[in-house]
Amino acid sequence: MKLQVTGKNLDVTQPIVDYAERKLTKLTKHLADSTRVELELAVERNPSISDSQVAEATVWTKGPVLRARESSTDMYASIDLLADKLERQVKRYRERRHRGRPHHAGAVGAPPPERALDDGELPPVDGPDEPLIVKTKRFNMKPMHPQEAALQLELVGHDFFVFTSSDTDEVAVLYRRRDGNYGLIEPVRS
């Protein structure tokens, strides 16, 4: 496992790096050695945030990219919580790999075809443990400029807004970022 540790509003000391490495090596029994982990340790400077010690990780596998974020009043505790969350995610994906896929195209009673996965590669997500779609909303989308979509986003009070961009005539998504600004997702045709 290749670990990269960065700090935000925090000097990353060698004892913290060693501790994080010790905790995150639990993942290596489930993932390939070539797995890359980016760990960002941050201290929130807002005095109203009690859990100001934040640990956020991105795990780059051959399959899906795993992300987790945990915060507490102590950086070491945040790293512990983060490592536990990542380990649960990895185990869940690995269990699905071994369980097999419930749906397949083929003869009735035939076992589902399985594609060989490399060590460290995680299978696609499906199964009974997945969240269900419990509500569907339908709405008319009139073309609008991203600034108008930002106003609509504020009016509906959600974290994202789906609209048709008047610039591209394509469906786009405007979302609120953690820093309070907006992000825009637009499709690119290849």
C-alpha positions as a LaTeX table, in Angstrom:
\begin{tabular}{lrrr}
\hline
Residue & $x$ (\AA) & $y$ (\AA) & $z$ (\AA) \\
\hline
Met1 & 0.00 & 0.00 & 0.00 \\
Lys2 & 1.27 & 3.45 & $-0.92$ \\
Leu3 & 0.21 & 6.08 & 1.62 \\
Gln4 & 0.37 & 9.82 & 0.98 \\
Val5 & $-0.45$ & 12.06 & 3.96 \\
Thr6 & $-1.15$ & 15.79 & 3.65 \\
Gly7 & $-2.23$ & 18.37 & 6.19 \\
Lys8 & $-4.55$ & 21.34 & 6.08 \\
Asn9 & $-4.23$ & 23.89 & 8.91 \\
Leu10 & $-1.99$ & 21.30 & 10.57 \\
Asp11 & 1.68 & 20.33 & 10.62 \\
Val12 & 1.78 & 16.60 & 9.88 \\
Thr13 & 4.29 & 15.06 & 12.27 \\
Gln14 & 6.04 & 11.72 & 11.84 \\
Pro15 & 4.21 & 10.12 & 14.82 \\
Ile16 & 0.84 & 10.94 & 13.19 \\
Val17 & 2.02 & 9.51 & 9.86 \\
Asp18 & 3.28 & 6.35 & 11.58 \\
Tyr19 & 0.00 & 5.96 & 13.47 \\
Ala20 & $-2.07$ & 6.43 & 10.30 \\
Glu21 & 0.09 & 3.95 & 8.42 \\
Arg22 & $-0.26$ & 1.39 & 11.21 \\
Lys23 & $-4.06$ & 1.79 & 11.24 \\
Leu24 & $-4.56$ & 1.79 & 7.47 \\
Thr25 & $-2.38$ & $-1.28$ & 6.88 \\
Lys26 & $-5.40$ & $-3.32$ & 8.03 \\
Leu27 & $-6.73$ & $-2.68$ & 4.53 \\
Thr28 & $-3.82$ & $-4.51$ & 2.88 \\
Lys29 & $-5.21$ & $-7.92$ & 3.80 \\
His30 & $-8.21$ & $-7.11$ & 1.56 \\
Leu31 & $-6.50$ & $-5.05$ & $-1.18$ \\
Ala32 & $-3.56$ & $-5.37$ & $-3.53$ \\
Asp33 & $-0.14$ & $-4.05$ & $-2.54$ \\
Ser34 & $-0.33$ & $-1.52$ & $-5.39$ \\
Thr35 & $-3.31$ & 0.24 & $-3.78$ \\
Arg36 & $-2.77$ & 3.97 & $-3.30$ \\
Val37 & $-4.24$ & 5.80 & $-0.30$ \\
Glu38 & $-4.40$ & 9.59 & $-0.04$ \\
Leu39 & $-5.02$ & 10.77 & 3.51 \\
Glu40 & $-5.77$ & 14.40 & 4.30 \\
Leu41 & $-5.68$ & 15.48 & 7.93 \\
Ala42 & $-7.26$ & 18.84 & 8.68 \\
Val43 & $-8.18$ & 21.06 & 11.58 \\
Glu44 & $-11.38$ & 23.07 & 11.13 \\
Arg45 & $-10.85$ & 26.61 & 12.33 \\
Asn46 & $-14.51$ & 27.39 & 12.91 \\
Pro47 & $-14.97$ & 27.60 & 16.72 \\
Ser48 & $-18.59$ & 26.40 & 16.46 \\
Ile49 & $-17.43$ & 23.00 & 15.14 \\
Ser50 & $-16.73$ & 20.79 & 18.15 \\
Asp51 & $-15.35$ & 17.84 & 16.13 \\
Ser52 & $-12.65$ & 19.92 & 14.47 \\
Gln53 & $-10.04$ & 17.18 & 13.88 \\
Val54 & $-10.85$ & 15.73 & 10.44 \\
Ala55 & $-9.38$ & 12.71 & 8.67 \\
Glu56 & $-10.42$ & 12.17 & 5.04 \\
Ala57 & $-9.14$ & 9.37 & 2.80 \\
Thr58 & $-9.39$ & 8.30 & $-0.81$ \\
Val59 & $-8.42$ & 4.71 & $-1.60$ \\
Trp60 & $-7.57$ & 4.07 & $-5.26$ \\
Thr61 & $-8.21$ & 0.40 & $-6.06$ \\
Lys62 & $-8.40$ & $-1.45$ & $-9.37$ \\
Gly63 & $-12.17$ & $-1.41$ & $-8.87$ \\
Pro64 & $-14.13$ & 1.45 & $-7.33$ \\
Val65 & $-12.56$ & 4.42 & $-5.57$ \\
Leu66 & $-13.40$ & 4.38 & $-1.88$ \\
Arg67 & $-13.81$ & 7.57 & 0.11 \\
Ala68 & $-14.43$ & 8.21 & 3.78 \\
Arg69 & $-14.42$ & 11.21 & 6.10 \\
Glu70 & $-14.48$ & 11.18 & 9.89 \\
Ser71 & $-14.08$ & 13.89 & 12.50 \\
Ser72 & $-13.75$ & 14.04 & 16.27 \\
Thr73 & $-12.10$ & 16.13 & 18.97 \\
Asp74 & $-8.81$ & 14.17 & 18.64 \\
Met75 & $-6.86$ & 13.48 & 15.43 \\
Tyr76 & $-5.87$ & 9.98 & 16.52 \\
Ala77 & $-9.53$ & 9.15 & 17.22 \\
Ser78 & $-10.49$ & 10.52 & 13.79 \\
Ile79 & $-7.90$ & 8.26 & 12.16 \\
Asp80 & $-9.28$ & 5.27 & 14.13 \\
Leu81 & $-12.85$ & 6.02 & 13.01 \\
Leu82 & $-11.71$ & 6.52 & 9.42 \\
Ala83 & $-9.77$ & 3.23 & 9.34 \\
Asp84 & $-12.76$ & 1.35 & 10.74 \\
Lys85 & $-15.12$ & 2.88 & 8.17 \\
Leu86 & $-12.79$ & 2.07 & 5.27 \\
Glu87 & $-12.33$ & $-1.49$ & 6.49 \\
Arg88 & $-16.13$ & $-1.97$ & 6.61 \\
Gln89 & $-16.44$ & $-0.62$ & 3.05 \\
Val90 & $-13.71$ & $-2.91$ & 1.74 \\
Lys91 & $-15.16$ & $-5.97$ & 3.49 \\
Arg92 & $-18.63$ & $-5.23$ & 2.12 \\
Tyr93 & $-17.34$ & $-5.06$ & $-1.45$ \\
Arg94 & $-15.18$ & $-8.16$ & $-1.05$ \\
Glu95 & $-18.14$ & $-10.16$ & 0.34 \\
Arg96 & $-20.16$ & $-9.27$ & $-2.74$ \\
Arg97 & $-17.33$ & $-10.55$ & $-4.91$ \\
His98 & $-17.46$ & $-13.97$ & $-3.27$ \\
Arg99 & $-21.26$ & $-14.15$ & $-2.99$ \\
Gly100 & $-21.75$ & $-14.03$ & $-6.74$ \\
Arg101 & $-24.19$ & $-11.98$ & $-8.73$ \\
Pro102 & $-27.88$ & $-12.88$ & $-8.33$ \\
His103 & $-28.91$ & $-11.89$ & $-11.86$ \\
His104 & $-27.39$ & $-13.16$ & $-15.06$ \\
Ala105 & $-28.07$ & $-13.77$ & $-18.71$ \\
Gly106 & $-28.01$ & $-17.45$ & $-19.49$ \\
Ala107 & $-29.82$ & $-20.72$ & $-19.12$ \\
Val108 & $-32.19$ & $-21.25$ & $-16.22$ \\
Gly109 & $-30.38$ & $-22.99$ & $-13.39$ \\
Ala110 & $-26.95$ & $-22.23$ & $-14.84$ \\
Pro111 & $-24.47$ & $-20.61$ & $-12.48$ \\
Pro112 & $-23.89$ & $-16.91$ & $-13.13$ \\
Pro113 & $-20.93$ & $-16.16$ & $-15.36$ \\
Glu114 & $-18.08$ & $-14.64$ & $-13.39$ \\
Arg115 & $-15.36$ & $-12.42$ & $-14.70$ \\
Ala116 & $-12.01$ & $-13.02$ & $-13.05$ \\
Leu117 & $-11.08$ & $-10.09$ & $-10.82$ \\
Asp118 & $-7.50$ & $-9.17$ & $-10.07$ \\
Asp119 & $-6.42$ & $-9.24$ & $-6.45$ \\
Gly120 & $-7.40$ & $-5.91$ & $-4.98$ \\
Glu121 & $-10.09$ & $-5.28$ & $-7.58$ \\
Leu122 & $-13.54$ & $-4.83$ & $-6.12$ \\
Pro123 & $-16.77$ & $-6.02$ & $-7.78$ \\
Pro124 & $-19.64$ & $-3.83$ & $-8.92$ \\
Val125 & $-22.10$ & $-2.82$ & $-6.23$ \\
Asp126 & $-25.40$ & $-4.70$ & $-6.07$ \\
Gly127 & $-27.27$ & $-6.86$ & $-3.63$ \\
Pro128 & $-29.79$ & $-6.80$ & $-0.82$ \\
Asp129 & $-27.69$ & $-4.52$ & 1.42 \\
Glu130 & $-27.91$ & $-1.64$ & $-1.04$ \\
Pro131 & $-30.15$ & 1.36 & $-0.38$ \\
Leu132 & $-33.50$ & 1.25 & $-2.16$ \\
Ile133 & $-35.03$ & 3.95 & $-4.33$ \\
Val134 & $-38.07$ & 4.91 & $-2.25$ \\
Lys135 & $-39.17$ & 8.09 & $-4.01$ \\
Thr136 & $-39.17$ & 9.37 & $-7.58$ \\
Lys137 & $-39.61$ & 13.01 & $-8.57$ \\
Arg138 & $-40.51$ & 14.13 & $-12.06$ \\
Phe139 & $-40.33$ & 17.72 & $-13.21$ \\
Asn140 & $-40.15$ & 19.81 & $-16.34$ \\
Met141 & $-36.71$ & 21.20 & $-17.06$ \\
Lys142 & $-36.62$ & 24.49 & $-18.89$ \\
Pro143 & $-33.25$ & 25.56 & $-20.25$ \\
Met144 & $-31.46$ & 27.99 & $-17.96$ \\
His145 & $-28.06$ & 29.53 & $-17.37$ \\
Pro146 & $-25.96$ & 28.12 & $-14.48$ \\
Gln147 & $-26.38$ & 31.39 & $-12.51$ \\
Glu148 & $-30.17$ & 30.99 & $-12.71$ \\
Ala149 & $-29.77$ & 27.39 & $-11.59$ \\
Ala150 & $-27.80$ & 28.67 & $-8.57$ \\
Leu151 & $-30.74$ & 30.89 & $-7.63$ \\
Gln152 & $-33.12$ & 27.94 & $-8.01$ \\
Leu153 & $-30.80$ & 25.83 & $-5.86$ \\
Glu154 & $-31.03$ & 28.41 & $-3.08$ \\
Leu155 & $-34.82$ & 28.52 & $-3.40$ \\
Val156 & $-35.33$ & 24.75 & $-3.11$ \\
Gly157 & $-32.83$ & 24.42 & $-0.26$ \\
His158 & $-31.19$ & 21.23 & $-1.54$ \\
Asp159 & $-27.49$ & 20.47 & $-2.00$ \\
Phe160 & $-27.84$ & 19.98 & $-5.77$ \\
Phe161 & $-30.01$ & 21.08 & $-8.69$ \\
Val162 & $-30.52$ & 19.27 & $-11.99$ \\
Phe163 & $-31.25$ & 21.47 & $-15.02$ \\
Thr164 & $-30.88$ & 21.78 & $-18.77$ \\
Ser165 & $-28.06$ & 24.19 & $-19.57$ \\
Ser166 & $-29.06$ & 26.89 & $-22.04$ \\
Asp167 & $-25.38$ & 27.09 & $-23.07$ \\
Thr168 & $-25.04$ & 23.44 & $-24.12$ \\
Asp169 & $-28.64$ & 22.08 & $-24.30$ \\
Glu170 & $-27.44$ & 19.19 & $-22.13$ \\
Val171 & $-28.51$ & 18.06 & $-18.67$ \\
Ala172 & $-26.21$ & 19.50 & $-15.99$ \\
Val173 & $-25.98$ & 19.31 & $-12.20$ \\
Leu174 & $-25.14$ & 22.24 & $-9.95$ \\
Tyr175 & $-24.08$ & 21.29 & $-6.43$ \\
Arg176 & $-23.08$ & 23.07 & $-3.23$ \\
Arg177 & $-19.50$ & 22.40 & $-2.15$ \\
Arg178 & $-18.30$ & 22.16 & 1.46 \\
Asp179 & $-16.55$ & 25.52 & 1.11 \\
Gly180 & $-19.89$ & 27.22 & 0.33 \\
Asn181 & $-19.20$ & 27.68 & $-3.39$ \\
Tyr182 & $-20.86$ & 25.77 & $-6.22$ \\
Gly183 & $-19.67$ & 23.03 & $-8.53$ \\
Leu184 & $-21.06$ & 22.32 & $-12.00$ \\
Ile185 & $-21.19$ & 18.86 & $-13.60$ \\
Glu186 & $-21.62$ & 18.85 & $-17.37$ \\
Pro187 & $-21.51$ & 15.84 & $-19.70$ \\
Val188 & $-18.81$ & 15.58 & $-22.36$ \\
Arg189 & $-19.50$ & 13.59 & $-25.50$ \\
Ser190 & $-16.56$ & 11.59 & $-26.74$ \\
\hline
\end{tabular}
